[in-house]
Amino acid sequence: MSAPVTPESLTVTAERRVVTSAQGSAPDKNWVIVTRAITRQYEMGGEIVRALRGVDLAVRRNEYVAIMGPSGSGKSTLMNLIGCLDTPSSGEYWLNGQQVSKMTDDALAQVRNKEIGFVFQTFNLLPRATALQNVELPLVYAGISSGERKRRAAEALEKVQLGSRMTHKPNELSGGQRQRVAIARALVNEPSILLADEPTGNLDSQTSEEIMRVFEGLAEQGQTVIMVTHEPDIAAHARRVVVLRDGVIASDDSGDVFRSRLGQGH
């Protein structure tokens, strides 16, 4: 049985359409991500690859969204654009009220460091540094004082339930704990969005569930979370699931609707 379409869901969908259709105008502060008809094409082997073909996406502050799709769907390209690692060929991208699609590379780097916390499937931790020191690292680059770095890093580790493991090095931690250190490191700059790319790709199913609970907890605390995955059972943990296919959005549903469809084998 399909999840019902409610008046609330229709209202939310209508609001997203309004904000993505308002070309050239800055979204209000409730919208942290807005893309309007963004495309991305590039040349490969003498051919033009159209990775994105006009994507309209609006994400409210504090939403927990999964972006999924098969290989070649455009999800990695969209993640790179959302993460300010690339710019669209055409269209608009607004991040936290700034039109980043027209920024220079230097300006993009500043936005990336301030607004986005990245979590990857490889943990990228310094092997000889403690959990606390690994989490402090972005604050070192930002020129934050030692005492403030330690305070903020400890707070981030507490958020991912690793307060008791701060002095442990990566080889003294399980895979799930190492990924939680990586999540804490992504949180320490208090970013507008937490952008997770296949965050359970190197983890077994039980540990993957553990990490999904961490993301759910962060979302409940008000953190905007964008998770990119090709796994439907991982995407099903999100409150909203956007499915890409052939460079366009094929579906954009609440987590309840997506889980219902998943249960029916769609």
C-alpha positions in Angstrom: 0.0 0.0 0.0 1.4 3.4 -1.0 2.0 6.2 1.5 -0.8 8.7 1.2 -0.2 12.1 -0.5 -1.1 14.6 2.2 -2.0 18.3 1.9 1.3 19.1 3.7 3.3 17.2 1.1 1.5 19.0 -1.7 2.2 22.4 0.0 5.9 21.6 0.4 6.1 20.6 -3.3 4.4 23.8 -4.4 6.8 25.9 -2.2 9.8 24.2 -3.8 8.4 24.9 -7.3 7.9 28.5 -6.5 11.5 29.0 -5.2 13.1 27.1 -8.0 11.2 29.1 -10.7 12.1 32.5 -9.3 15.1 33.0 -11.7 17.6 35.7 -10.5 16.0 36.3 -7.1 17.7 35.4 -3.8 15.8 32.7 -1.9 14.8 33.6 1.7 16.9 32.4 4.6 14.8 29.2 5.1 16.3 27.7 1.9 19.9 26.6 2.3 20.2 25.0 -1.2 18.4 26.2 -4.4 19.4 25.1 -7.9 17.5 26.5 -10.9 17.8 24.7 -14.2 21.4 23.8 -13.7 23.2 21.9 -16.4 26.7 20.4 -16.6 28.3 19.2 -19.7 31.8 18.4 -20.6 33.8 16.9 -23.4 35.1 13.3 -23.2 36.8 11.6 -26.1 35.6 14.2 -28.6 32.0 13.8 -27.4 29.8 16.1 -25.3 28.6 14.4 -22.2 25.4 16.0 -20.7 25.8 14.9 -17.1 23.0 17.2 -15.8 20.2 18.4 -18.0 18.3 21.1 -16.0 18.0 20.2 -12.3 15.7 22.2 -10.1 16.3 21.4 -6.4 15.3 23.3 -3.2 16.4 22.1 0.2 15.1 23.8 3.4 17.4 24.5 6.3 17.5 21.4 8.7 16.3 18.9 6.0 17.8 15.5 5.8 17.9 14.6 2.1 19.4 11.5 0.2 20.3 11.9 -3.4 20.5 8.6 -5.2 20.7 7.0 -8.6 22.7 4.5 -10.6 26.1 5.0 -12.1 25.9 7.6 -14.8 22.7 9.2 -13.4 24.5 12.5 -12.6 24.4 12.2 -8.8 28.2 12.6 -8.4 28.2 15.7 -10.7 25.3 17.2 -8.7 27.2 16.5 -5.5 30.3 18.2 -6.8 28.2 21.3 -7.7 26.4 21.3 -4.3 29.8 21.0 -2.7 31.2 23.9 -4.7 33.9 21.6 -6.1 32.6 22.4 -9.6 30.4 25.1 -11.3 27.4 24.5 -13.6 27.5 25.0 -17.4 24.3 27.0 -17.1 21.6 27.8 -14.5 21.8 29.1 -10.9 23.0 27.7 -7.7 22.3 29.5 -4.4 23.9 28.3 -1.2 22.8 29.9 2.1 21.7 33.0 0.2 24.8 33.4 -2.0 24.7 32.8 -5.7 27.8 30.6 -5.8 27.4 29.5 -9.5 28.9 32.9 -10.6 31.8 32.9 -8.1 35.5 32.7 -8.8 37.5 29.7 -7.8 39.0 31.5 -4.8 35.6 32.7 -3.6 34.2 29.2 -4.1 37.1 27.8 -1.9 36.1 30.2 0.9 32.5 29.2 0.7 33.4 25.6 0.6 35.5 25.9 3.8 32.9 27.9 5.7 29.6 26.5 4.5 30.2 22.8 3.8 31.3 19.8 5.9 32.4 16.9 3.8 32.2 13.2 4.8 33.6 10.6 2.4 33.6 6.8 2.4 37.4 6.9 3.0 37.9 8.4 6.4 41.1 10.4 5.5 42.3 10.5 9.1 45.9 11.3 10.1 47.2 8.0 11.5 49.5 9.4 14.2 47.0 12.0 15.5 44.4 11.4 18.1 40.6 11.7 17.4 40.7 15.1 19.0 43.6 16.3 16.9 42.1 15.0 13.7 38.9 16.9 14.4 40.8 20.1 15.3 42.6 20.1 11.9 40.1 22.4 10.0 40.3 24.9 12.8 44.1 24.9 12.6 43.8 26.0 9.0 41.3 28.6 10.0 43.7 30.1 12.5 41.5 29.4 15.6 43.4 29.5 18.9 44.4 26.3 20.6 42.0 26.4 23.5 39.0 27.2 21.3 40.1 24.4 18.8 40.1 21.8 21.6 36.7 23.0 23.0 35.0 22.9 19.6 36.6 19.6 18.6 35.5 18.0 21.9 32.0 19.3 21.4 31.9 17.8 17.9 33.1 14.4 19.1 30.4 14.5 21.8 27.8 15.1 19.1 28.8 11.8 17.5 29.0 9.9 20.8 32.8 9.7 20.9 33.5 11.8 23.9 35.2 8.9 25.6 37.5 8.1 22.7 39.1 11.6 22.1 42.7 10.5 22.9 42.6 7.3 20.8 44.4 7.1 17.4 42.7 5.8 14.3 44.3 2.3 14.6 42.7 2.0 18.1 39.2 2.7 16.7 36.7 0.5 14.8 35.7 1.4 11.3 32.4 2.9 12.5 34.3 5.0 15.1 36.7 6.3 12.5 33.8 7.4 10.3 32.3 9.2 13.3 35.6 11.0 13.8 35.4 12.0 10.2 31.8 13.3 10.7 32.9 15.2 13.8 35.7 16.8 11.7 33.1 17.8 9.1 31.0 19.4 11.8 33.6 21.3 13.7 33.4 24.5 11.5 29.6 24.5 12.1 28.8 24.3 8.4 25.5 25.1 6.7 25.3 21.7 5.2 26.9 18.3 6.0 27.5 16.6 2.6 28.1 12.9 2.8 29.3 11.0 -0.3 28.7 7.2 0.1 29.5 7.5 3.8 28.9 3.7 4.4 30.8 2.5 1.3 33.6 1.0 3.4 31.5 -0.4 6.2 29.6 -3.6 6.9 25.8 -3.5 7.2 25.7 -3.4 11.0 28.2 -0.5 11.2 26.3 1.2 8.3 23.2 1.2 10.5 25.2 2.7 13.3 26.4 5.6 11.1 22.9 6.2 9.8 21.7 6.6 13.4 24.4 9.3 13.8 23.1 11.2 10.8 19.6 10.9 12.0 20.6 12.2 15.4 22.4 15.2 13.8 19.3 15.9 11.7 17.2 15.9 14.8 19.5 18.4 16.3 18.9 20.8 13.3 21.9 20.0 11.0 21.1 20.1 7.3 22.3 16.7 5.9 22.7 15.9 2.2 23.7 12.2 1.6 24.7 10.9 -1.8 24.4 7.1 -2.2 23.6 4.4 -4.8 22.1 2.1 -2.1 18.3 2.3 -1.7 18.4 0.9 1.8 20.8 3.6 2.9 18.8 6.3 1.2 15.7 5.0 3.0 17.0 6.4 6.3 16.6 10.0 5.0 13.5 12.1 5.5 13.4 12.9 1.8 14.8 11.0 -1.2 15.7 12.6 -4.6 16.3 10.1 -7.3 18.3 11.1 -10.4 18.3 9.3 -13.7 20.0 10.4 -17.0 20.8 13.8 -15.6 17.3 14.8 -14.4 15.3 14.3 -11.3 13.2 11.2 -11.8 11.4 11.4 -8.4 11.5 13.5 -5.2 9.6 12.0 -2.4 9.3 12.0 1.4 11.2 9.2 3.2 7.8 7.6 4.0 6.8 7.4 0.3 10.2 6.2 -0.8 10.2 3.4 1.9 6.7 2.4 0.9 7.8 2.0 -2.8 11.0 0.2 -1.7 8.9 -2.2 0.3 6.8 -2.9 -2.9 9.9 -3.7 -4.9 9.8 -0.6 -7.1 
